[in-house]
Amino acid sequence: MEIDITAEIQFQTARSGGSGGQNVNKVETMVEGRWNVSNSTLVSEGQRQLIYQKLSNKITSEGLLLVKSQTARTQLDNKANVIVKMNELVNHAILKKKIRIATHPSKAAKEKRIEGKKRNSIIKSQRSKINREDY
C-alpha cells in the first residue's frame, strides 16, 4: 500500500548554490519540501512511529520532514524531484521487514561441505616437502 503525500507538502524556494552563469543570483530554482509528519491525516499512528524511527535524521524537532532538490535548472523539475523523493522516503519507511525463518542445512549439503573439506585437505597435504624416510 503506497501513500501519496503530495497534497500535504509545503514548498519553499531559494537560490541554488554552485555555478549557474548569469542567472545564478536572480533565479530561485532550489526547492525545499516540508511535510508535517505529526499533523498528517494520511498516515496511521503506527506508520507515523515507523517514519519517526527510520527517518529521524531528516525530521526536524518540530516534526517536519525536510527534502530539498537543486539538481535541475528549473523550479518545476526540482519540485517534481522533491515530490518523488519524499514519496519514496515515506513509502520505504512504512514497509515492514519480513521476518526471517531460521532453517537448517540439509544432510546432502553437510556431506557436500565435508567432501570439499577433505578434498582441500588432500591438496594441502600434497604441497608439503617429501621426506626420504617416507619411501
VOBAGU-189916 format. One record per residue (C-alpha): residue number from 1; residue in three letters; x negated, y, z. Coordinates in steps of 0.05 Angstrom, whole numbers, plus 5000, padded with zeros to 4 digits. Layout:
<nodes>
+-----+--------+------+------+------+
| num | residu |   xx |   yy |   zz |
+-----+--------+------+------+------+
| NUM |    ala |    X |    Y |    Z |
...
+-----+--------+------+------+------+
</nodes>
This chain:
<nodes>
+-----+--------+------+------+------+
| num | residu |   xx |   yy |   zz |
+-----+--------+------+------+------+
|   1 |    met | 5000 | 5000 | 5000 |
|   2 |    glu | 4968 | 5065 | 4977 |
|   3 |    ile | 4983 | 5133 | 5006 |
|   4 |    asp | 4982 | 5197 | 4964 |
|   5 |    ile | 4965 | 5256 | 5009 |
|   6 |    thr | 4963 | 5307 | 4952 |
|   7 |    ala | 5025 | 5345 | 4978 |
|   8 |    glu | 4993 | 5358 | 5046 |
|   9 |    ile | 4924 | 5381 | 5023 |
|  10 |    gln | 4908 | 5455 | 5032 |
|  11 |    phe | 4856 | 5482 | 4984 |
|  12 |    gln | 4805 | 5538 | 4993 |
|  13 |    thr | 4756 | 5563 | 4941 |
|  14 |    ala | 4686 | 5593 | 4947 |
|  15 |    arg | 4627 | 5607 | 4903 |
|  16 |    ser | 4587 | 5546 | 4884 |
|  17 |    gly | 4514 | 5541 | 4901 |
|  18 |    gly | 4458 | 5526 | 4853 |
|  19 |    ser | 4445 | 5551 | 4783 |
|  20 |    gly | 4502 | 5576 | 4740 |
|  21 |    gly | 4478 | 5632 | 4696 |
|  22 |    gln | 4517 | 5697 | 4692 |
|  23 |    asn | 4580 | 5671 | 4727 |
|  24 |    val | 4544 | 5646 | 4790 |
|  25 |    asn | 4561 | 5709 | 4831 |
|  26 |    lys | 4630 | 5722 | 4803 |
|  27 |    val | 4670 | 5657 | 4797 |
|  28 |    glu | 4695 | 5616 | 4856 |
|  29 |    thr | 4691 | 5545 | 4828 |
|  30 |    met | 4676 | 5505 | 4891 |
|  31 |    val | 4739 | 5476 | 4921 |
|  32 |    glu | 4746 | 5453 | 4993 |
|  33 |    gly | 4805 | 5409 | 5012 |
|  34 |    arg | 4833 | 5406 | 5083 |
|  35 |    trp | 4883 | 5354 | 5107 |
|  36 |    asn | 4912 | 5357 | 5177 |
|  37 |    val | 4909 | 5284 | 5199 |
|  38 |    ser | 4944 | 5295 | 5266 |
|  39 |    asn | 5005 | 5331 | 5237 |
|  40 |    ser | 5013 | 5287 | 5175 |
|  41 |    thr | 5080 | 5254 | 5164 |
|  42 |    leu | 5053 | 5207 | 5111 |
|  43 |    val | 5015 | 5160 | 5158 |
|  44 |    ser | 5037 | 5119 | 5218 |
|  45 |    glu | 5005 | 5124 | 5286 |
|  46 |    gly | 4964 | 5060 | 5275 |
|  47 |    gln | 4939 | 5086 | 5207 |
|  48 |    arg | 4922 | 5153 | 5239 |
|  49 |    gln | 4878 | 5118 | 5291 |
|  50 |    leu | 4843 | 5079 | 5236 |
|  51 |    ile | 4830 | 5143 | 5198 |
|  52 |    tyr | 4802 | 5177 | 5260 |
|  53 |    gln | 4756 | 5118 | 5273 |
|  54 |    lys | 4729 | 5107 | 5203 |
|  55 |    leu | 4725 | 5180 | 5180 |
|  56 |    ser | 4702 | 5212 | 5245 |
|  57 |    asn | 4642 | 5245 | 5212 |
|  58 |    lys | 4687 | 5281 | 5162 |
|  59 |    ile | 4742 | 5303 | 5211 |
|  60 |    thr | 4733 | 5368 | 5249 |
|  61 |    ser | 4750 | 5379 | 5323 |
|  62 |    glu | 4817 | 5410 | 5300 |
|  63 |    gly | 4836 | 5345 | 5266 |
|  64 |    leu | 4824 | 5368 | 5194 |
|  65 |    leu | 4794 | 5321 | 5142 |
|  66 |    leu | 4746 | 5363 | 5100 |
|  67 |    val | 4724 | 5346 | 5030 |
|  68 |    lys | 4691 | 5393 | 4980 |
|  69 |    ser | 4671 | 5389 | 4908 |
|  70 |    gln | 4626 | 5435 | 4867 |
|  71 |    thr | 4601 | 5389 | 4813 |
|  72 |    ala | 4646 | 5413 | 4757 |
|  73 |    arg | 4643 | 5481 | 4724 |
|  74 |    thr | 4717 | 5496 | 4732 |
|  75 |    gln | 4760 | 5504 | 4793 |
|  76 |    leu | 4814 | 5456 | 4765 |
|  77 |    asp | 4764 | 5400 | 4755 |
|  78 |    asn | 4736 | 5409 | 4825 |
|  79 |    lys | 4807 | 5410 | 4853 |
|  80 |    ala | 4822 | 5344 | 4818 |
|  81 |    asn | 4757 | 5315 | 4845 |
|  82 |    val | 4776 | 5335 | 4916 |
|  83 |    ile | 4845 | 5302 | 4909 |
|  84 |    val | 4815 | 5237 | 4882 |
|  85 |    lys | 4760 | 5236 | 4936 |
|  86 |    met | 4809 | 5248 | 4993 |
|  87 |    asn | 4859 | 5196 | 4969 |
|  88 |    glu | 4804 | 5145 | 4961 |
|  89 |    leu | 4776 | 5160 | 5031 |
|  90 |    val | 4843 | 5155 | 5065 |
|  91 |    asn | 4865 | 5092 | 5028 |
|  92 |    his | 4799 | 5058 | 5041 |
|  93 |    ala | 4802 | 5077 | 5115 |
|  94 |    ile | 4871 | 5047 | 5127 |
|  95 |    leu | 4852 | 4979 | 5096 |
|  96 |    lys | 4845 | 4926 | 5149 |
|  97 |    lys | 4786 | 4878 | 5144 |
|  98 |    lys | 4802 | 4805 | 5130 |
|  99 |    ile | 4786 | 4761 | 5190 |
| 100 |    arg | 4731 | 4712 | 5174 |
| 101 |    ile | 4747 | 4640 | 5188 |
| 102 |    ala | 4685 | 4602 | 5211 |
| 103 |    thr | 4670 | 4539 | 5171 |
| 104 |    his | 4620 | 4482 | 5179 |
| 105 |    pro | 4574 | 4456 | 5125 |
| 106 |    ser | 4596 | 4391 | 5092 |
| 107 |    lys | 4559 | 4325 | 5100 |
| 108 |    ala | 4535 | 4329 | 5028 |
| 109 |    ala | 4508 | 4399 | 5039 |
| 110 |    lys | 4470 | 4377 | 5101 |
| 111 |    glu | 4439 | 4318 | 5063 |
| 112 |    lys | 4420 | 4362 | 5005 |
| 113 |    arg | 4386 | 4411 | 5052 |
| 114 |    ile | 4346 | 4355 | 5086 |
| 115 |    glu | 4325 | 4326 | 5018 |
| 116 |    gly | 4299 | 4394 | 4998 |
| 117 |    lys | 4260 | 4399 | 5063 |
| 118 |    lys | 4229 | 4330 | 5052 |
| 119 |    arg | 4210 | 4349 | 4981 |
| 120 |    asn | 4176 | 4413 | 5005 |
| 121 |    ser | 4140 | 4374 | 5060 |
| 122 |    ile | 4112 | 4325 | 5009 |
| 123 |    ile | 4089 | 4382 | 4963 |
| 124 |    lys | 4055 | 4418 | 5020 |
| 125 |    ser | 4021 | 4356 | 5046 |
| 126 |    gln | 3991 | 4344 | 4977 |
| 127 |    arg | 3958 | 4412 | 4979 |
| 128 |    ser | 3911 | 4392 | 5036 |
| 129 |    lys | 3839 | 4371 | 5024 |
| 130 |    ile | 3823 | 4298 | 5010 |
| 131 |    asn | 3781 | 4262 | 5064 |
| 132 |    arg | 3733 | 4205 | 5045 |
| 133 |    glu | 3758 | 4164 | 5104 |
| 134 |    asp | 3828 | 4161 | 5074 |
| 135 |    tyr | 3804 | 4112 | 5020 |
+-----+--------+------+------+------+
</nodes>
